[in-house]
């Protein structure tokens, strides 16, 4: 059964210009098909309780659909309570290179910045 997605008016997360540029570059380099969207979500685990999900995936039945800067973003409806207001950025510096997550819902985060508790 193919998932039917409805676009909502406002995305629950923010992708900075740096993150959008890096994600578009990854999409091109990896030849990711157009029907794939960027999945943003959470999963149990990590040193603080939850880990972030960020990767290209096909839409599933319980997903919401958003468009951010021309990029199709998908998120499981149940994950929004953990991610609303979160900003995803891409940092390219001497000591750190990669995606960063600034989540106002996190009560604590780990040192690696990829897991949190709520």
N, C-alpha and C positions, 0 to 999 in steps of 0.2 A: 504494500500500500504506500503510495507516494504521499509525502507530507504536503499539505497545503498551508502556505505561510501567508500571514497577513502582516503587512508593514504597519508598524505603529508610528505615531507622530514624533515621539522623542525617545532617543536611545538612552538606556539606563547607564551607559558607560561613555567615557570620552577617550578618543584616540587622538593623540597629539599629531601634529604635522610630521614630526620625525618618525613616529610609529607607523603612520600611514605610508610614508615613503618607503620604509623598510619592508613593510608587509607587501606592498605592490612589487617591490624588487624580488622578494622571495617568491611571490606568485609567478612572476615571469621566469626566474631562474629554474624553478622546479616544474614548470609547465603544468600548473594546477588548473584543472578544467573549470570552465565558467560556472558550472552548476554548484561548485563548492563555495561555501561562504566561510568567513572567519568565525570559528567557534570560540566564544569567550564563556568561561564557566568555572566551576569549582569541583573538586573531588576530595573525598576523605583521604587523609594521610598528610605527610609532611611533618616537620618537627613541631608545628604549632596547631595541628588539627585539620586544616584544610590546605589544599594546594590549588593554585590557579591552573586553568586549562586555557591555552592559547594556541590554536592551530587550525588549519583548513580542514573542513569536514562537509559532508552532505547533510542537509536538513533532516531532522527527525520529527516524529509526530508531535512531541510536546515542546517544540521550539517556537520562539518568537523571532521575527525578522526585523532588522533595522538596517538603515543605510547611513554610513558615517563616511563623509568625504568621498563618496562614490564607491565605497567598499561595502559589499553585502556582509552583514554581521548576523550570526545566529546565536541564540542563547536558550537553554532550557528554561522554561517559565519559572521553575522552582528555584533557580539560581539567582534570580533578580534580587531577592531580599539580602543576599550576601554581597552583591556587586553594585547596587545602585549608587551612582555618584563616583565610581572608581575611575581613575585616569590611568591609561596605559601609555607609556612613553618608551622611546628607544634612546639609550644612552651609548655614546661611542667616545669613551675617554681612555686615558692611560691606565687607570686602575679598574675600570668596569666597562664592559661592552655587552649590551643585551637589552631586553625588554624589562621595564620596571613597572611596578604596580603601586599606585597610591590609592589606598582603599579607606574611606572614612568609616566604614562599618567594622573594620578590624579592631578588636580590643587589644591585641598584641600581635607582633610579627616576629619571625625568626631572623637571624642574622643574614641569611641568604636572600631574603626579600621575596621568596616565592611561596611561602606558606604563612598562614595567619590563623587566629582564632577569633570567633565572633561571639 
